[in-house]
Amino acid sequence: MGTRVEGIEDTMGEQGEQGERDTDGISGSGEGRDRDRPAPARRGLVIAAWSVAALLVLGAGGGAVAYLKIDGNIRSVDINTQLGDDRPQDIEDGSLDILVLGSDSRSGANGAYGRDEGAARSDTAMVVHVHEGRKKASVVSIPRDTLVTRPECARRDGTSEPAAYRAMFNTAYEVGGPACAVKTVEQMSGVRMDHYVEVDFTGFKEIIDALGGVQVTTTRPIKDGSSHLDLDPGTHQLDGEQALGLVRTRKGVGDQSDLGRIQLQQAFVKALVEQVGKVGVFTSPQKLWGLADTATKAVTTDSELDGVKELADLAGGLSGLGADDIHMITLPVRYDTVDPNRVVPVEAQAGQVWQALLSDLPVPASATRDTATGAAADVVR
């Protein structure tokens, strides 16, 4: 029998937009500092690739050479310097808030997943709130086509991009990179992001393969030529390429919206957490080394997480999290009345979500009730 992952909960109000752009990639790029090396664009894949694969495998020692090699893998971007003091208050209550971002860039090795059109947008965004004590986590997915008031941001070329009303959320990354994405999330939520992380397509695949694959059970066929996925109902041990296809697919499930894809991603996160617990990462130095080397090559972090020690310290506090300890929701939204291909936050309920994070409390079920969903909640279990 395969591990059955109850990935989507009743309290999860998945909002989704059909999205006029058919961008099936879920990656993340970044202009992060690569110390003295040129920093290529980075593509990311949702929260689990980093939060459970990248971080949890970094808690081991190893010799000085190994330490320096892994430390040298990590790329970073200095969010704090770029944003300055115009940010929400940093609440010292023992919790952590981490923005995990992906983009639809297709440059470099990730060109296999679509045509490189130059600019990148944040195709996937999740706020990971780790509660005080590090025993529970709440995850909030922000749909890429959510209409928001985007704040004024510094553009990548150093000029200023004025604030914009009814801008798609994913344009923040397009015009101002990671710092503008963080600023936009902080403005819409009132929650200060303690950290920022991206993971690229290739790195995600390699992490899954290093884990020996991830087991999921599908309740209906998933066939999507765009994401190269063809799964019959039943239990599957997905390799890296198949896992990438699953979290990228949109046309193959539900109402073919991005919201359905978010539901698949969230179910896969829980399967990935279970897999990390199965493979003996913390009991096998060889496995730990291989995963740490792979994961650190795949991530771009903020400058406060740009070393092995910093990642290992964070990993030590997260290693006890299991699939049942992670509550995953989507920001409460409704379809926009002017453009049904877009969604807008349901302000009162979205406020409940952000207030829960600010207060380090569980997100109440009422916050996500009767909001837009993606009709793919039962596809992967």
Summary of the structure (lengths in Angstrom):
residues: 381
radius of gyration: 18.8
end to end distance: 12.3
largest distance: 59.1
contacts: 1433
relative contact order: 0.24
helix: 36%
strand: 21%
